[in-house]
Amino acid sequence: MPSLLARRATEEDSGCRFEKGRIYTYIGEVLVSVNPYQELPLYGPEAIAKYQGRELYERPPHLYAVVNAAYKAMKRRSRDTCVVISGESGAGKTEASKHIMQYIAAVTNPSQRAEVERVKDVLLKSTCVLEAFGNARTNRNHNSSRFGKYMDINFDFKGDPVGGHIHSYLLEKSRVLKQHVGERNFHAFYQLLRGSDDQALQGLHLERNPAVYNFTRQGAGLNMGVHNALDSDEKNHQAVTEAMRVIGFSPEEVESIHRILAAILHLGNIEFVETEEDGPQKGGLAVAEEALVGYVAELTATPRDLVLRTLLARTVASGGRELIEKGHTVAEASYARDACAKAVYQRLFEWVVDRINGIMEPRGRDPRRDGKDTVIGVLDIYGFEVFPVNSFEQFCINYCNEKLQQLFIQLILKQEQEEYEREGIAWQSVEYFNNATIVELVERPHRGILAVLDEACSTAGPITDRIFLQTLDTHHRHHPHYSSRQLCPTDKTMEFGRDFRIKHYAGDVTYSVEGFIDKNRDSLFQDFKRLLYNSTDPTLRAMWPDGQQDITEVTKRPLTAGTLFKNSMVALVENLASKEPFYVRCIKPNEDKVAGRFDEAHCRHQVSYLGLLENVRVRRAGFASRQPYPRFLLRYKMTCEYTWPNHLLGSDREAVSALLEQHGLQGDVAFGHSKLFVRSPRTLVTLEQSRARLIPVIVLLLQKAWRGTLARWRCRRLRAIYTIMRWFRRHKVRAHLTDLQRRFQAARQPPLYGRDLVWPRPPAVLQPFQDTCHALFSRWRARQLVKNIPPSDMTQIKAKVAAMGALQGLRQDWGCQRAWARDYLSSGTDNPTASHLFAEQLKALREKDGFGTVLFSSHVRKVNRFRKRRDRALLLTDRHLYKLEPGRQYRVMRAVPLDAVTGLSVTSGRDQLVVLHARGYDDLVVCLHRSQPPLDNRVGELVGMLAAHCQGEGRALEVRVSDCIPLSQRGARRLISVEPRPEQPEPDFRCNRSAFTLLWPSH
């Protein structure tokens, strides 16, 4: 017997339609789709061209028509729209969302702009990546989404996609640990094992056979799909890797993702055994195969001993904030291991989603400049699920479907009937099932199932799942949609103390409370969070920001998994309700996923619980479209001579009536108090076609008149503007030149030569002229000043200029106000007792090395790599850098060719610390001292002389100013800093293993 839905949608038998490949039909604006379980020639560029730009009912029912209607509504009225895809698992929701993305990508961006193309590539490729990490094979679907997905696509005012955002809901992370018979873990694990090359697997310490690992053993013998020979884990691994590259994941991020997946697999194979109390392992617990711990530590970039300690024990803070390490039992360690595996995979999935969102975010969009973005939302969320054993995940999934069904009832059925009554349109009321009472049973404050579950999770003491069930029985024993074995002792399909049943809109579902509290609490020991936060892998570290909290830190109790999911569902429903919705209701033709088989009883059940029968009744009894009179008139008034350009009738309703009479359409409409109701879509199609023919004529007329007016205005304004500009420019130029001549009459007077003169601000047209004049004046003034300097002082001037270029603004004082003597060891003032000895040594060095001039010399205090501090002398010539020993007639202890000196480092204070860096030599750490006057500032002199000499040779000298200077001595890296001390009589160094400190007299 043909189903009621198919009889009312078409005159053909439902089975015949399905056999002929006609898998789509309409109920009003709701599209019904039946999964064919085979490839059909319904998609591609030709089909897209067939539906692009058409009205909803101009072509046979198709998914492209619904998407096109949503896109046109968004583009025409600048209103946000959304496409809600619903149906049970295996009904084709994910495939429908893929076709929606392909259609949007095909009809947008005819100009091929690079940024829009990038956004479209990310939108298309993100589906492939999210399927790999969020989908799995189940008994009902070979590619079942184990998470909910809502994607917002942002469009600019031209209708091109400029960004997007993905929201994910309730990843079924318990699937990481175990699966039902005939099901698999998430696709990503099998793709990694079967699609990676041998070298990559060896680097991850993995074997290709999934049966080796506890987490993938159950689905090791199952492939992803059976309907497509190309749908293999090997091909999909390549596709996902390429998609991640196109999206923008770096090679390092992809490698990090593979390491995290491998670490989860190794973590699942870790087993715990009890040991003797006096054994080597603390707490009487050990890992059966310790090599796995090393693999996990290597792949997560964490210390091996810390991984082992985290697996075997936990650290807790006592009341006095003392840290106590508490060893695990075998059961506790296994629970912690499983909780870690689930949490790591969930964080990995969330990081992938956030990474995609970061790439898809609209870039450089300013609403004031670019206009407000409009949005098309696409909701692909899990369908209603009923398994032999239903747990916390199925409870949340079915609650989600109840919320969406409630939204569907409110937007399609309830609001439809209420609007007819409000507008005074006579029609027959349609009865429908309102599931608000079921939603209230789940989310009601204080008494709802989620509220009772949260209370059980927050209560101290041994609260078990059985006690939680008893509390539910107490609160809801009289609720018509709730029952349990305790309330119905004769119902043997439920077990005492374990099961409760909810009468959903889609049918009765029995839930087992075992694990409800643990899954809702979703706890993970802080030790694991700290361990992974301290990983050296930046990708893994970014997934665990909460690991930086100190263990003694008191934090607010985190929200439970159920509360987080409820809040996300409330936000999702509010988001959808704020948009103009378009619905795609997916039907699963049979339970065996076989092509060509149409199980009428199964389809009839889905049609019933999806609310489609009530929708048919509402649409048949009512009107397909309705619009307020002003909006209707604004859109179609140009098609009637009585309403264009403005009507003179008594009201907008009378004007709309006259318009419809001229077109002969008054028999297909009804007039409400404020809206016009149109029964047949053909009426709107007729009006749209008439409007489309007239729009080009009207636009051309308006353009012609307006362009002529604008051109005349612009011509008159330009003539006036150019006349004013010409005279004003002459005036500004003449006034500026006069001002320049007046200001610079006395520029030749010494000694300032015009330094105190202020250049006037020129008009824009004279800016290049004034820049040239300023440069010429600066060169002339410099020449006037330099020609009076004696040649003997030029060396000092060049050195001070070089020092100013290196230290100006970086060091407090660099001695520019005094004369620079350079050779202080030869000075009787600085070196009264040994200047003659130094002069003899200088003469010997000059004969030996043949240097020309002494750039700098001074007594210094040095420290070496052995942390020995000595008084030495520093001699800098144009050929070498010498370290001399004053106590032995200035004997040469070390000579470094000057061309090997690559740079020097000083501090920003008044201290005399200098670190000289030379290629192939240890860094020389010295402090200039024993000067007259004491603590004279000579660092700038040393820097300037050396920098000026290097500039003369045409090579660069790196001068670094830092209060914490790194240095290298025989491969050892150290830091040196300065510590001011008022009581310090002379500068000296303090040493430890990894750092030096200069103790500087601060007085």
Secondary structure, DSSP 8 states (H G I E B T S, - for coil): ---HHHHHH-SS-HHHHHHTT--EEEETTEEEEE--SS--TT-SHHHHHHHTT--TTSSSS-HHHHHHHHHHHHHHH---EEEEEE-STTSSHHHHHHHHHHHHHHHS-TT--HHHHHHHHHHHHHHHHHHHHHEE--SS-TTEESSEEEEEEEE-TTS-EEEEEEEEE---GGGGT---TT--SBHHHHHHHHHS-HHHHHHTT--S-GGGSTTTSTTTT--S-SS-TT--HHHHHHHHHHHHHHHT--HHHHHHHHHHHHHHHHHHT--EEE--TTSSSGGGEEES-HHHHHHHHHHHT--HHHHHHHHHEEEEE-TTS-EEEEE--HHHHHHHHHHHHHHHHHHHHHHHHHHHHHHHS--S--HHHH---EEEEEEE-------SSB-HHHHHHHHHHHHHHHHHIIIIIIHHHHHHHHHT----------THHHHHHHH-TTTSHHHHHHHHHHSSS---HHHHHHHHHHHHTT-TTEEETTT-TT-TTS-TTTEEEEEETTEEEEEE-TTHHHHHH----HHHHHHHHT-S-HHHHHT-GGGGS-TT--------HHHHHHHHHHHHHHHHHTSEEEEEEEE---TT--TT---HHHHHHHHHHTTHHHHHHHHHHS-SEEEEHHHHHHHHGGG-TTTSS---SSSHHHHHHHHHHHHT-GGGEEE-SSEEEE--HHHHHHHHHHHHHHHHHHHHHHHHHHHHHHHHHHHHHHHHHHHHHHHHHHHHHHHHHHHHHHHTTTTT-TTTTTTT-------GGGHHHHHHHHHHHHHHHHHHHHTTS-GGGHHHHHHHHHHHHHHTTTSS---TTS----B-TT-TTT-TTTHHHHHHHHHHHHHHH----EEEEEEEEEE-TT--EEEEEEEEESSEEEEEEGGGTTEEEEEEEGGGEEEEEE-SSS--EEEEEETTS--EEEEE-S-SSTT---HHHHHHHHHHHHHHHT---EEEE-SEEEEEETTEEEEEEEEEETT-SS-EEEE-SSEEEEEEE--
